[in-house]
Amino acid sequence: MIDVQDLTFTYAGTEKPAVRNLRFHIERGEIFGFLGPSGAGKSTTQKILIRLLRDFQGRVVVMDRPLDTWNGAYYERIGVSFEVPNLYQKLTGLENLRYYGSLYHGSKREPQLLLEWVGLEKDGDTLVSQYSKGMRNRLNVARALLHDPELLFMDEPTAGLDPVNARRIKDLIRSEREAGKTIFLTTHNMTVAEELCDRVAFIVDGEISLIDTPRTLKLDYGEPTVRVEYLEEGQTRAQRFPLEGLGENAAFLALLLAQQVQTLHSQEATLETIFIQVTGRSLT
């Protein structure tokens, strides 16, 4: 769906490139996570891919066509959910969706249905100026889905959302992927990336340092042990055992038989700890 080779971009009036020699590809039907702290180059890359920034170096092909040869038809096939919602404050939520829907030539999804998808079915007749930040973010996601695009760009789609609505948006993103859509997701929230993404790229200071699946990364960088917490003489204690040969480990089996086990966990690394280990940078 997307192939990027040696992508470099420098903003006017600056000498240091915002992104340098980026190389990655995104398969059709994949959720691809672009992960990094603020200022890492995530939004710059997305702006290039949605053609807001044009004067880049390198080669970018989207949907089997060089990006710089696309015309207005490109926007009929992509949907964009910006981190900062681009909505009309003096219109209601429903009026916003109807207006944006009128800009597309093809078939559109029913605005009221989209409001239901993002949990705003009771707020469609409310002015957007009266929406909370989280409500605006959810309406922004609905706006991106209006014309049933095959390629979605989503920038921090769960920012400012409570756990219930964040789960709603994550489930919606999954359902779009299950319907065959491709999703380019930029975030600094590693939990969101870990839950949603088929593959992730770590970007810091405009350069990609690693691309792989979350599962592979956690296996490669995790500690191959099991941590067992158990109750002994009224106190919680813990022991670690190597995963290799665990089923034949006499001490482990004896503990299971003799003690009241409370928890048992493999010691997987989180994406955040892997990011820090690989890049030497935190996400803030």
C-alpha positions in Angstrom: 0.0 0.0 0.0 2.9 2.4 0.9 6.5 2.1 -0.1 9.0 4.8 1.1 12.6 4.9 0.1 15.3 7.4 1.3 12.7 10.0 2.3 14.2 13.2 3.5 12.5 16.5 4.3 13.9 19.9 5.5 11.6 22.7 6.5 12.3 26.1 4.9 14.7 28.3 7.0 16.2 25.3 8.8 19.4 23.3 8.0 18.7 20.1 9.9 16.3 17.7 8.1 13.1 16.9 10.0 13.3 13.3 8.6 16.3 11.7 7.1 16.6 8.7 4.8 13.4 7.0 6.0 12.8 3.5 4.5 9.7 1.5 5.2 6.8 -0.2 3.5 3.2 -0.9 4.7 1.2 -3.9 3.4 -2.4 -3.7 2.5 -4.7 -4.5 5.4 -2.0 -3.7 8.0 -2.0 -1.4 11.0 1.5 0.2 10.9 2.6 2.1 14.0 5.0 5.1 13.8 6.2 5.5 17.3 8.3 8.2 18.9 8.4 11.3 21.2 7.2 14.7 20.2 9.4 16.3 17.6 10.7 12.9 16.3 9.4 13.3 12.8 6.1 11.4 13.0 3.8 14.2 12.0 6.2 15.4 9.3 6.1 12.0 7.7 2.3 11.8 7.9 2.0 15.3 6.3 4.2 14.2 3.4 2.1 11.1 2.9 -1.1 13.0 2.9 0.5 15.6 0.5 0.4 18.6 2.8 4.2 18.8 2.4 5.4 18.4 -1.2 9.1 19.3 -1.6 10.7 16.1 -0.2 13.6 14.1 -1.4 13.4 10.3 -2.0 10.8 8.1 -3.5 7.2 7.5 -2.1 4.7 5.2 -3.8 1.2 4.9 -2.5 -1.4 2.5 -3.9 1.0 1.5 -6.7 1.5 5.1 -7.9 4.3 7.7 -7.1 2.9 10.1 -4.6 3.8 13.3 -6.6 1.7 12.1 -9.5 -1.6 11.8 -7.6 -4.2 14.5 -8.1 -7.4 15.3 -6.1 -8.6 11.7 -6.5 -6.1 10.8 -3.8 -8.3 12.3 -1.2 -11.3 10.2 -2.2 -9.2 7.1 -1.2 -7.6 8.3 2.0 -9.0 9.4 5.4 -7.1 11.6 7.9 -7.7 12.0 11.6 -5.4 14.8 12.8 -4.2 15.0 16.4 -5.8 18.5 16.6 -9.4 18.2 15.3 -10.2 20.3 12.2 -13.9 20.9 12.8 -16.3 23.8 12.5 -17.1 25.1 16.0 -20.3 26.9 15.0 -21.8 23.8 13.4 -23.3 20.8 15.2 -21.5 17.4 15.1 -24.1 16.1 12.6 -23.8 19.3 10.4 -20.0 18.9 10.4 -20.3 15.3 9.1 -22.9 16.3 6.5 -20.7 19.2 5.3 -17.5 17.1 5.0 -19.4 14.3 3.3 -20.6 16.7 0.6 -16.9 17.2 -0.4 -16.6 13.6 -1.6 -17.9 12.3 -4.9 -18.3 8.6 -4.1 -20.6 6.8 -1.7 -20.6 8.0 1.9 -21.4 6.4 5.2 -24.5 7.6 7.1 -23.4 10.4 9.5 -25.7 9.2 12.3 -24.2 5.7 12.1 -20.8 7.2 12.4 -21.8 9.1 15.5 -23.0 5.8 17.0 -19.7 4.2 16.2 -17.8 6.8 18.2 -20.3 7.1 21.0 -21.8 10.5 20.0 -25.2 9.4 18.9 -26.9 11.6 21.5 -24.7 14.7 20.8 -25.2 15.1 17.0 -27.3 18.2 17.4 -24.9 19.9 19.9 -22.6 22.6 18.7 -19.0 21.4 18.4 -18.0 24.5 20.4 -19.7 22.8 23.4 -17.9 19.5 22.9 -15.2 18.4 25.3 -11.7 17.7 23.9 -12.4 14.0 23.9 -15.7 14.4 22.1 -14.0 16.5 19.4 -11.4 13.8 18.9 -14.0 11.2 18.5 -15.9 13.3 16.0 -12.6 13.8 14.1 -12.3 10.0 13.8 -15.8 9.8 12.5 -15.0 12.5 9.9 -12.0 10.5 8.7 -14.3 7.5 8.1 -17.1 9.3 6.2 -16.2 8.2 2.7 -15.1 4.7 3.6 -11.4 5.2 2.7 -9.1 2.3 2.0 -6.1 4.0 3.6 -6.4 5.8 7.0 -3.9 8.1 8.6 -4.5 8.4 12.3 -2.5 10.7 14.6 -2.9 10.0 18.3 -6.5 8.7 17.8 -7.1 8.0 21.5 -5.6 11.3 22.9 -7.7 12.9 25.6 -10.1 9.9 25.8 -11.3 8.2 28.9 -10.7 4.4 29.1 -14.2 3.5 27.8 -14.1 5.7 24.8 -10.4 4.9 24.1 -11.5 1.2 23.9 -14.3 2.2 21.6 -12.0 3.9 19.2 -9.4 1.1 19.3 -12.2 -1.5 18.5 -13.3 0.7 15.6 -9.7 0.8 14.3 -9.6 -3.0 14.5 -12.9 -3.4 12.7 -11.6 -1.2 9.8 -8.5 -3.4 9.6 -10.7 -6.5 9.5 -12.6 -4.9 6.7 -9.4 -4.8 4.7 -8.4 -1.2 5.3 -4.8 -0.1 5.8 -4.0 2.2 8.8 -0.9 4.4 9.4 -1.0 5.2 13.1 1.3 7.8 14.6 1.6 7.8 18.4 3.8 8.1 21.4 1.4 5.9 23.4 3.1 2.5 23.5 0.1 0.8 25.0 -2.1 1.8 22.1 0.6 0.6 19.6 1.1 -2.7 21.4 -2.6 -3.4 21.4 -3.3 -2.4 17.8 -0.3 -2.6 15.5 0.8 -5.4 13.3 4.2 -3.8 13.0 5.9 -0.8 14.5 8.7 1.6 13.6 10.7 3.5 16.2 11.6 7.0 15.1 13.8 9.4 17.0 15.4 12.7 15.7 14.0 12.1 12.2 15.5 8.6 11.7 14.0 5.1 12.0 16.0 2.8 14.3 13.9 -0.3 14.2 10.9 -1.9 12.5 9.3 -5.2 13.6 6.2 -6.8 15.0 5.4 -6.1 18.7 5.5 -9.8 19.5 8.9 -10.3 17.9 10.3 -7.3 19.7 9.0 -8.5 23.1 10.4 -11.9 22.6 13.8 -10.6 21.4 14.2 -8.1 24.2 12.2 -9.8 27.0 13.7 -11.8 29.8 13.1 -15.6 29.2 11.8 -16.2 32.8 8.6 -16.7 34.7 7.9 -14.8 37.8 5.8 -16.6 40.4 4.2 -14.7 43.3 2.9 -16.9 46.2 1.6 -16.7 49.7 3.9 -18.1 52.4 3.3 -17.6 56.2 0.9 -14.8 55.4 3.3 -12.8 53.2 3.6 -12.5 49.5 6.9 -13.8 48.1 8.3 -14.2 44.6 10.7 -16.4 42.7 11.8 -16.4 39.1 12.4 -19.5 36.9 13.9 -19.9 33.4 11.3 -20.6 30.7 13.5 -23.2 29.1 12.7 -26.6 30.6 10.1 -25.1 32.9 7.8 -28.1 32.8 10.7 -30.3 34.2 12.0 -27.8 36.7 11.8 -29.6 40.0 11.9 -26.4 42.1 9.1 -24.8 40.1 6.9 -27.8 40.2 7.5 -28.2 44.0 6.5 -24.6 44.5 3.2 -25.0 42.6 2.4 -28.1 44.7 3.4 -26.7 48.1 2.4 -23.0 48.0 -0.7 -20.9 47.3 0.2 -19.3 44.0 -1.2 -15.8 43.5 0.2 -14.7 40.1 2.4 -16.3 37.4 3.8 -14.1 34.6 6.3 -14.4 31.8 8.7 -11.5 31.9 8.0 -9.8 28.6 9.4 -6.4 27.9 7.0 -3.6 27.1 7.3 -1.6 23.9 8.2 1.4 26.0 11.2 -0.3 27.7 12.3 -1.7 24.3 12.1 1.8 22.8 14.2 3.2 25.5 16.7 0.4 25.2 17.0 0.7 21.4 17.0 4.4 21.1 18.3 5.6 24.4 15.4 8.1 24.5 12.2 8.3 26.5 8.8 9.0 25.0 8.4 12.4 26.6 
